[in-house]
Amino acid sequence: MSIYILTQQTFVDEARYRKYEANFPAVFNKFNGKLLVADESPVVLEGSWQMNKVVLMEFANSADAKSFSTSPEYLAIQADRIAGTTGSVLLLKSFEAN
């Protein structure tokens, strides 16, 4: 079952976030994930959305997602994301029809 990491972010220190963003691909590519969305201009179809960016990543399973998100390589760059944004990070299971 695929697992997804969804982030919704508001920039508070864009320079720190851009540093994170520049280092992200080299780290992410080591963990067999797939970057599905990284959008700073999503179109709101319903409701309101005040964030600056949404990111959606796919992993084969939760172990792979957790290996990425807790790896020393990711933790080293994560500080710039945390300093540069506020928002949420969610771990999501794919839908399985019964």
Contacts in CASP RR format, 6 or more apart in sequence:
PFRMAT RR
TARGET T0000
AUTHOR 0000-0000-0000
METHOD contacts of the structure
MODEL  1
MSIYILTQQTFVDEARYRKYEANFPAVFNKFNGKLLVADESPVVLEGSWQ
MNKVVLMEFANSADAKSFSTSPEYLAIQADRIAGTTGSVLLLKSFEAN
1 61 0 8 1.000
1 93 0 8 1.000
1 94 0 8 1.000
1 96 0 8 1.000
2 58 0 8 1.000
2 59 0 8 1.000
2 60 0 8 1.000
2 61 0 8 1.000
2 94 0 8 1.000
3 58 0 8 1.000
3 59 0 8 1.000
3 60 0 8 1.000
3 61 0 8 1.000
3 62 0 8 1.000
3 64 0 8 1.000
3 65 0 8 1.000
3 91 0 8 1.000
3 92 0 8 1.000
3 93 0 8 1.000
3 94 0 8 1.000
4 36 0 8 1.000
4 56 0 8 1.000
4 57 0 8 1.000
4 58 0 8 1.000
4 59 0 8 1.000
4 65 0 8 1.000
4 91 0 8 1.000
4 92 0 8 1.000
4 93 0 8 1.000
4 94 0 8 1.000
5 55 0 8 1.000
5 56 0 8 1.000
5 57 0 8 1.000
5 59 0 8 1.000
5 65 0 8 1.000
5 68 0 8 1.000
5 69 0 8 1.000
5 89 0 8 1.000
5 90 0 8 1.000
5 91 0 8 1.000
5 92 0 8 1.000
6 54 0 8 1.000
6 55 0 8 1.000
6 56 0 8 1.000
6 57 0 8 1.000
6 89 0 8 1.000
6 90 0 8 1.000
6 92 0 8 1.000
7 53 0 8 1.000
7 54 0 8 1.000
7 55 0 8 1.000
7 87 0 8 1.000
7 88 0 8 1.000
7 89 0 8 1.000
7 90 0 8 1.000
8 49 0 8 1.000
8 51 0 8 1.000
8 53 0 8 1.000
8 54 0 8 1.000
8 87 0 8 1.000
8 88 0 8 1.000
9 17 0 8 1.000
9 51 0 8 1.000
9 52 0 8 1.000
9 53 0 8 1.000
9 54 0 8 1.000
9 55 0 8 1.000
9 81 0 8 1.000
9 85 0 8 1.000
9 86 0 8 1.000
9 87 0 8 1.000
10 50 0 8 1.000
10 51 0 8 1.000
10 52 0 8 1.000
10 85 0 8 1.000
10 86 0 8 1.000
10 87 0 8 1.000
11 17 0 8 1.000
11 52 0 8 1.000
11 53 0 8 1.000
11 84 0 8 1.000
11 85 0 8 1.000
12 83 0 8 1.000
12 84 0 8 1.000
12 85 0 8 1.000
12 86 0 8 1.000
13 83 0 8 1.000
13 84 0 8 1.000
13 85 0 8 1.000
14 84 0 8 1.000
16 80 0 8 1.000
16 81 0 8 1.000
16 83 0 8 1.000
16 84 0 8 1.000
17 80 0 8 1.000
17 81 0 8 1.000
17 84 0 8 1.000
17 85 0 8 1.000
19 80 0 8 1.000
20 77 0 8 1.000
20 78 0 8 1.000
20 80 0 8 1.000
20 81 0 8 1.000
20 84 0 8 1.000
23 77 0 8 1.000
23 80 0 8 1.000
24 77 0 8 1.000
27 68 0 8 1.000
27 71 0 8 1.000
27 73 0 8 1.000
27 74 0 8 1.000
27 76 0 8 1.000
27 77 0 8 1.000
28 35 0 8 1.000
28 57 0 8 1.000
28 68 0 8 1.000
28 74 0 8 1.000
30 71 0 8 1.000
30 73 0 8 1.000
31 59 0 8 1.000
31 64 0 8 1.000
31 67 0 8 1.000
31 68 0 8 1.000
31 71 0 8 1.000
32 59 0 8 1.000
32 60 0 8 1.000
32 64 0 8 1.000
33 57 0 8 1.000
33 58 0 8 1.000
33 59 0 8 1.000
33 60 0 8 1.000
33 64 0 8 1.000
33 68 0 8 1.000
34 57 0 8 1.000
34 58 0 8 1.000
34 59 0 8 1.000
35 55 0 8 1.000
35 56 0 8 1.000
35 57 0 8 1.000
36 56 0 8 1.000
36 57 0 8 1.000
36 58 0 8 1.000
37 54 0 8 1.000
37 55 0 8 1.000
37 56 0 8 1.000
38 53 0 8 1.000
38 54 0 8 1.000
38 55 0 8 1.000
38 56 0 8 1.000
39 53 0 8 1.000
39 54 0 8 1.000
39 55 0 8 1.000
40 52 0 8 1.000
40 53 0 8 1.000
42 49 0 8 1.000
42 54 0 8 1.000
51 87 0 8 1.000
52 85 0 8 1.000
53 85 0 8 1.000
57 65 0 8 1.000
59 65 0 8 1.000
59 68 0 8 1.000
62 91 0 8 1.000
62 93 0 8 1.000
65 91 0 8 1.000
68 74 0 8 1.000
END
